[in-house]
Amino acid sequence: MKTGLLQDTTFLVTCAAGWEQRTRSELWHALDHPRFRQMILRGNLLMTCREDMDTAIARLAEVETETVGRIVPLQAACPVDQSMDAVSVIAEASDLLPGPDPEAGFKVLCSRRGHHEWRSRDVETAVGKRIESRLGALAEYKNPEQIVAVEIFQDVAYLGVAWADEILHKEITRMRKWAPGQRPLNRAELKLREIIERYDLALSEDARALDIGASPGGWSKVLSEHVAEVWAVDPGELDERVLSIPNVTHVRARAETLVDRDDTGVFDIVTNDMNMDPERSAQVLCDVAPLLKPGGTMVMTVKFMTRMRRRHSKEAQDILSRCYEGFEVGRVKHNAKEATIVGRRKATLDA
Ligand SMILES: C[S@@+](CC[C@H](N)C(=O)[O-])C[C@H]1O[C@@H](n2cnc3c(N)ncnc32)[C@H](O)[C@@H]1O
């Protein structure tokens, strides 16, 4: 192998060791004829596909898997040996990467498999320094926005640069033993459980929840465990397991039509996981704000439609701020390519 850019869109997929075949078939459906190569260490697959990087990441972020742990975009490779020389070879190979963007901070993360005279830390330092002097980008150790990944398999190093949330982390659930009836409906269910814990959402037993963009029902299922009543609004179908929950009502309609109804009553919390442009989605939340009691909780998923993540999040907040306040914004483990905004309904709404 020679140092160079990778020809195809390439990812390192880490999965549960021994479940590689299952991982292949889980990802086969997400992409157009992906190809896989087993790496020297079990649980590691090199995957190439025909899509461009952005399209592939968007599809991989959405796909539900049970055996995939991490998916790392890669763009270059170089041969390495056991000697200290390898560290500068890897640092030089980082010149080939199409980034990081000097406007945002970055961190180098090296994972080394095999026997070498050098440590991962040596590579991280050398690559970090080289990128700093080449691009003027700033290495950041806390909350870096970009990651330069160096994945080493004995005599080859793969390098990739990506926005932190383009490195996809999924939960390996295949081997987990769920108690009867405890298996989650989908990843969205895990996402809301994580949001409730992270933002310490107080959900009282007598509360009413409005869940817009509810299908197939992961969020409604979670909400139904905490509150008295859930309105699950979505033109799509609810999973039968959710339809059969007594305190969940499926309103098979678009959220925009709610304001024309006179039977909604007042809600204590509104959750919005609609797959919609963030500005439109925020506008729908403003439209339904009169149905939420003052001080009521609002949770919104911002679906990143482009790479302008900050802009999407800011534009959504600008619109939301007409009706909501006290925003907390973050990313949760279960929602790659998305951000979560939590806020409260304002005491009074502008006319
Ligand atoms: C990512 S899924 C939601 C997953 C859901 N939170 C769960 O836990 O299973 C997005 C949903 O938004 C719904 N959606 C899109 N536009 C909508 C609208 N205008 N009103 C209501 N739902 C909408 C889609 O039908 C889709 O089911």
The ligand as an SDF file (V2000), in Angstrom:
LIG
                    3D

 27 29  0  0  0  0  0  0  0  0999 V2000
  -38.3690   10.4690   12.9860 C   0  0  0  0  0  0  0  0  0  0  0  0
  -40.0500   10.1070   12.8460 S   0  0  0  0  0  0  0  0  0  0  0  0
  -40.5850   10.2500   14.4890 C   0  0  0  0  0  0  0  0  0  0  0  0
  -40.2260    9.0930   15.3720 C   0  0  0  0  0  0  0  0  0  0  0  0
  -40.9930    9.1200   16.6590 C   0  0  0  0  0  0  0  0  0  0  0  0
  -40.6030   10.2450   17.5090 N   0  0  0  0  0  0  0  0  0  0  0  0
  -40.8670    7.8500   17.4530 C   0  0  0  0  0  0  0  0  0  0  0  0
  -40.5100    7.9460   18.6110 O   0  0  0  0  0  0  0  0  0  0  0  0
  -41.1350    6.7670   16.9560 O   0  0  0  0  0  0  0  0  0  0  0  0
  -40.6760   11.5710   12.1300 C   0  0  0  0  0  0  0  0  0  0  0  0
  -42.1770   11.5920   11.9530 C   0  0  0  0  0  0  0  0  0  0  0  0
  -42.5770   12.9440   11.6650 O   0  0  0  0  0  0  0  0  0  0  0  0
  -43.7970   12.8240   10.9940 C   0  0  0  0  0  0  0  0  0  0  0  0
  -44.1810   14.1110   10.4050 N   0  0  0  0  0  0  0  0  0  0  0  0
  -43.6040   14.7790    9.3860 C   0  0  0  0  0  0  0  0  0  0  0  0
  -44.3030   15.9000    9.1200 N   0  0  0  0  0  0  0  0  0  0  0  0
  -45.3230   15.9490   10.0020 C   0  0  0  0  0  0  0  0  0  0  0  0
  -46.3940   16.8650   10.2500 C   0  0  0  0  0  0  0  0  0  0  0  0
  -46.5390   17.9640    9.5010 N   0  0  0  0  0  0  0  0  0  0  0  0
  -47.2330   16.6200   11.2650 N   0  0  0  0  0  0  0  0  0  0  0  0
  -47.0940   15.5080   12.0250 C   0  0  0  0  0  0  0  0  0  0  0  0
  -46.1250   14.6020   11.8290 N   0  0  0  0  0  0  0  0  0  0  0  0
  -45.2400   14.8170   10.8350 C   0  0  0  0  0  0  0  0  0  0  0  0
  -43.5270   11.7220    9.9630 C   0  0  0  0  0  0  0  0  0  0  0  0
  -44.7640   11.1690    9.5270 O   0  0  0  0  0  0  0  0  0  0  0  0
  -42.6890   10.7430   10.7930 C   0  0  0  0  0  0  0  0  0  0  0  0
  -43.4970    9.7090   11.2800 O   0  0  0  0  0  0  0  0  0  0  0  0
  1  2  1  0
  2  3  1  0
  2 10  1  0
  3  4  1  0
  4  5  1  0
  5  6  1  0
  5  7  1  0
  7  8  2  0
  7  9  1  0
 10 11  1  0
 11 12  1  0
 11 26  1  0
 12 13  1  0
 13 14  1  0
 13 24  1  0
 14 15  1  0
 14 23  1  0
 15 16  2  0
 16 17  1  0
 17 18  1  0
 17 23  2  0
 18 19  1  0
 18 20  2  0
 20 21  1  0
 21 22  2  0
 22 23  1  0
 24 25  1  0
 24 26  1  0
 26 27  1  0
M  CHG  2   2   1   9  -1
M  END
$$$$
